[in-house]
Amino acid sequence: PMFHARILKAKSRNLDTFFTNPAMTRYLFARSAKGTDVSVMEGVMGYYDGLGGTTEKAGAWDLARTTDTPAVLIVNAKGMSLSLLAYIKGFLTYREDSRIRGVILNQISPMLYPKLRDRIQEELGVRVYGYVPKLTDFSLDSRHLGLVLPGEIANLEEKFAQLGETLEKTLDLDGLLALADTAPEIPEQMPEELEALLKSERARKIREAAPKIAVAKDEAFCFLYEDNLQLLKDLGARLCFFSPIHDERIPADAEGLLLYGGYPELYARELAENASMRESVREGIAGGLPHLAECGGFLY
C-alpha cells in the first residue's frame, strides 16, 4: 500500500477475508472506492494460495469472489512458449468459477507475443490484455515481509514513469478499463454488527470521553492499517502520532498506546539510543496505560 500511495498519489487499503466477513469486506471496499473512477485490487502470492498453504480462504481468488471482481492473471512467460496455454488452462479450470477474465504475459519476447496471444484467445477463450517485456534495468529489491520501502529507493517516481511509458505501448489499457466497467456496483452498506457497535451505549460513552491514543509512526513503524485507525476515529478516539525515533516521550496526556509494525531492526541503534523514549514507553506500560503492540512494535 505504501508503494501504491507513493506512485499513484491515491489512497490504498488492505482487504482480508480472514479478518472480515464478506459483508464487512465489501463495505470496506465500497467505502474506500467512493469517489474514484477505477479501483484495482492486487492479489497476494499465487491466485489460489490462501490460509495455511492448503486452502483458498483469504487468497486472491477468495477476494475476487467476495467482491464479484473480474480478475486478470499475470503469467510469467519466461522460458515458455506453448506450455503457457497448459499453465493458463490450469488456472481457468481449477475452480469452476475462476473469476479470471483475462491474462497479461510477463517477461515475454515481443516477437513471440502475437502468436501466443492468438493461440491463447482462440483455444482458451480468454482475452490477452498485452504483455510486459523483459526489463533489465527495472527491479525492486525485497526483504522479509515484503519489498524494501519506497523511501529507500532512489529516483522511484522516475523509474515508475519510465515503466509506465513502456506499459502504455504493450498493454491494452482501454481493454482493461472496459473490463473494469463490467464489475457490478457494490453498495456502501454498513454491516449490522458495525452499525450496532457505533450506536451502542459503550460507543456513546467513548465519544463523550474522546480518549487520546498515541500511535507510533515514523521510519521504523510504518505498517498501519488505515481501516483500524478509521474505526477508532469513528468511535470517538483522538489519534496522536509520535515517533519513537525522534521524539523524547510519548504524548503526556495519552490514554492509550499503539505500537504497530514496521522495520525497527533497521533502526535498532536510533531506537536504542533514544533512552528517554524507551523509558517513557516502559513507564506508561508499567503504570497501566492501555496498549497494543504487534509485529515490529512488539519487538520494540
N, C-alpha and C positions, 0 to 999 in steps of 0.2 A: 504493500500500500504506500510506503514512503516513495518508492520509485514512481508509482502511478501519479501520485500527487505532485511530485517534483517535475516530471516530464510533461504531463498533460495539463498542469495547472488546474486540476479538478479534484474534487474530493474522492476519496477511496475508502471503502469499508470492508469488513470481513463478514462473510456469510458461512455459517457452520451448522449443518443439520444434526450434529451431535449435541450441541449446546442448546439449540432452539428447535421446537416442533415445527411442522410445516406452516401452520398459520402464522407463527411468530417470524419465521424466516421470510415469508412473503411480505409481511408487514414491514420488517426492517428494510427489505429491498425497495419496496414501493416508497417508503419514506425518504430514503436516500436518493432515489431516482427522480423524485419530484422536481420538475423544472428543467430536466435535461432532455436532449433530443435522442441520445442513444446511451444505453448502459451496456458495458461489456463485463462479463464475468470471466476471470482467469481461473482455469482448473488447477487442481493440485495433484502432483505426482502423475500416475497413469490414470486414464479416463475412468476405469472401473475400480481403482485402488481406494479402499476405504479402511474402516476401523480394523486394527489388529492385523492388517495384511491378509485377511481371509474373508472379508465381506465387502460389499459395495456401499454399505452405510456410511454416510458423510463424505463420500467421494464425489468427484465431479459429475458423474452420471446421476447420482442421487440428487445433487443440487439442481441439475438441469430438469429432472423430472418434477422436483418440488416446485420450481418456478416456471415450469412449462416453457423452457427456453430452447430454441434451436441451437444445436452445438456444431462447432466446426473443429474437426480433428486435425491437429498439427502432426504431420508424419515425417519423421526423419528418414529421408530417402537416400542418405549417404551410402554408397556401395551397393545399391539395389536398382533393379530395373523392373522386370515383370513380376518379381516377387512382391512388389508393392501392392499389387492387386489382391494377392492372397492375404497379406497383412491387413489391408483395409477391410476386406470382406469379413475377416475375423471380428473386427470391432463392430461392423454393421450388424452381424448376425448373432453375436454372443448373447445379447438380450433382445427380446422380441421388439421392444420399443427402445432402440438405441439413442434416440433423440438426435443422432448425427445427421445433419442436413448438408454437410459439405466438408471438403478437406483442403488443406494447404500443404504443399510439398516443400519440405525444408532441406537445404543443402543439396540441391539437385542442379545438374548441368542445364543451362538454358537451351542447349541443342537437343537434349533428351526430353525436356519437359513437354513440348507439344504432343509428341507421340504417346507418352504415358498418360497425359491428360485425356486424350481422346479415348484411349483404351479403358481408363477408369470410368469415364462418363458413359461409354457405350455398354460396357459389360457389367458394371456395378450399379448404374443408375443413380449415382451420387455426383453432385456438382463439384468441380475443382475450382477453387477461388484464387488460383495463382500459385506462385512459388516464391521461395526465398533462396537466392543463390548462395553459394559458399562465400562467406565474408571473412577473409583472412585477417583484416585489420579491425575487426569488431568483436569484442568478447567482454563478458562480465565475470569477474572472479567470484568465487563462493567460499564460504566457511561454514562451520557447523551452524545449524538453524537457518541457513539461507545465504543470500548474497551479501557481499560487502555493502556497506551503507552508501547511499547516494553522495553524501558529503565527502566520502573518501576517494571519489573518482574524479580525476582532473578532466575538465572540459566536457562534463557529462552532457549538457544540453547540445553542444556542438556535435558530439558523437551520435546522439539520437536524431538530430536534424539530418545528418548525412544518411543514417539508416532510413529515415522517413522518405528521403528523396529516392532512395533505391526501391523501397517498397511501393511507392506511388507508380513505379514503372512495371512492377512484377506482380502486384496483387490486383484483384478485381474489386476495388473499393466500392464501386457503385453496386455491384452484386451483393457484397456483404451488407451494405446499408439496406438494400431491398430485402435481404433475408431477415434483418432485424425488424423490418416492418411487419413480418409475418407473426412475430411474437404477440400473443394476446395481452391486453392490458391487465395489470394486477392492481386491484383497488387498494388504496391505503386504508385498510380496515384493521383497527386495533383489536388484537385478540382479547377475549373476555377476561382472561386471568390478569393481563396487564391493566386493562381498564378498571377491574376491581381493585387492584393494588393501588393505582393512582387515586381512586376515590375513597380508599379506606380511611378509617379514623386514625390509624397509625401514620399514614402518609400526611394527613392534615396536621398532625402534631409535629411531624418532621418539618413541614413547610413553615409552620409557625416558629419553630426553633431556628431554622435556617443554619444548620451546623456548617462550620468551615472545615473543609477537608484538604489537607496538604497532599499534593500529588507530585512525586519526583518526576522531573522531566528535564533532560539535558542530553549531552552526547552519549552518556553511559546508559541512560534509562529512556528509551525511545519506542519501546513496543507497547503502544497504548491502544486499547480497543475503544474507539470513539463512541460506539453504542452504549458501552458501560458508563462512560462519562456522561453521556446524554441522559441516561436513566437516572443517575444521581442528581443531575440538574432538574429533571422533571419532578423528582421527589422533593425538591426544595433545597438541596445542598448547594453551598457556595464552594467552588473549586479554586484552590490557590496553588499555582505551580511553583516549585522551587528546585534548586539544583544542588544535589549532594556534592558536586564537584566544586562549584563556585561560591555558594552561599555559606555563611558561617553556622547558621542554625535553622531548624525547622521554624516556620512562622509561629510566633509566640502564642497566638490565640487559636491555633489549630485544635480542632476537636476530633480529628481523625487523621490517619496517615495511610497513604497508598504508595507502595514501592512496586511498580510494575517492572516488566522485563527489559532486556537490552543486552549490552555487552560490557558489563562492569569490569570484566577481566582485562579489557583493552585499556582501561583507565585505573588499574589497580594502584599505581603509585599515587596519582592525584587523589583518589578516594581515601587511601590510607593516610596520606599526609594532611588531609583536612580533619584534624583531630577534633576541632570544636563541633563540626557537623556530626561526626560519629558519636561523640558524647551526647549531643542533643537528641539524636535518634535513640540511643541507649536509655537515656533518662526518660524520654517520653514513653517508650515501651514498658520500662520497669515501673513507671508511675501509673500504668493502666490506660494509656492512650489507645483507643481502638485502632487497630492496624491490620493491614493485609499486605503480604509480600508474596510475589510469585516470580519464578524464573530467575533472571538476574537480580531482581530486587530481593529475593530470598537469599541468594548468595551473599549479597551485601549485608 
